[in-house]
Amino acid sequence: MRSLTPPAAAASVSDHPAGPPEARRYELRCAHGVSSALLLPSGGSLGDQVVRDLLLARHHSAWRCRCQPTMDGSLQGLVA
């Protein structure tokens, strides 16, 4: 029987050591592959939820999966 629950993916956010202090690296990894994004500071700011949604859409498009992340660190609790 096929499960109705999508597989889990691990996601994390960390400071980017080579960038300015506000630079953050987002990573989403599942059994299908790994996607990452680097958010550099600019005139405006994107919230973690916006970055999460953009990275998730990019990951699904690239790897053709529907895994749902379990976030840790500052992204905890953002899974809808």
C-alpha positions in Angstrom: 0.0 0.0 0.0 1.3 3.4 -0.9 1.7 5.9 1.9 -0.2 9.2 1.7 2.5 11.0 3.7 5.3 12.5 1.7 8.8 11.4 2.7 10.7 13.7 5.1 13.6 15.9 4.1 16.1 17.5 6.4 16.5 21.3 6.1 18.9 23.6 7.8 20.0 27.2 7.9 23.4 28.5 8.9 25.5 31.6 8.7 27.7 31.8 5.6 31.3 32.1 6.9 32.7 33.6 3.7 30.0 36.2 3.4 28.9 39.3 5.3 27.4 38.8 8.8 23.8 38.7 7.5 24.5 36.1 4.8 22.7 32.8 5.4 22.9 29.4 3.7 19.8 27.3 3.4 20.0 23.6 2.6 17.3 21.0 1.9 18.3 17.3 1.5 16.3 14.2 0.9 16.8 10.8 -0.6 16.4 12.3 -4.0 19.0 15.0 -3.8 20.3 18.2 -2.2 19.3 21.8 -2.9 20.8 24.9 -1.4 20.5 28.6 -1.5 22.6 31.5 -0.3 20.8 34.6 0.8 22.9 37.7 0.7 21.8 40.9 2.5 20.3 43.7 0.3 18.0 46.7 0.6 15.1 44.5 1.6 14.8 41.3 3.7 13.1 38.0 3.0 11.7 36.1 5.9 12.7 32.5 6.6 9.2 31.3 5.5 9.6 33.0 2.0 13.1 31.5 1.5 11.8 28.1 2.7 9.0 28.2 0.1 11.3 29.3 -2.7 13.9 26.6 -1.9 11.2 23.9 -1.6 9.7 24.8 -5.0 13.2 24.8 -6.5 14.0 21.4 -4.9 10.7 19.8 -6.1 11.3 21.1 -9.6 14.9 19.9 -9.8 14.5 16.5 -8.2 10.8 15.7 -9.1 10.0 14.7 -5.6 7.4 15.9 -3.1 9.4 15.5 0.1 8.4 17.8 3.0 11.1 19.3 5.2 11.5 19.1 8.9 13.2 22.3 9.8 15.8 22.8 12.5 17.5 25.8 14.0 15.9 29.1 13.3 13.5 27.5 10.8 11.9 25.2 13.4 8.1 25.1 13.2 7.9 26.5 9.7 6.5 23.3 8.2 2.9 23.9 7.4 
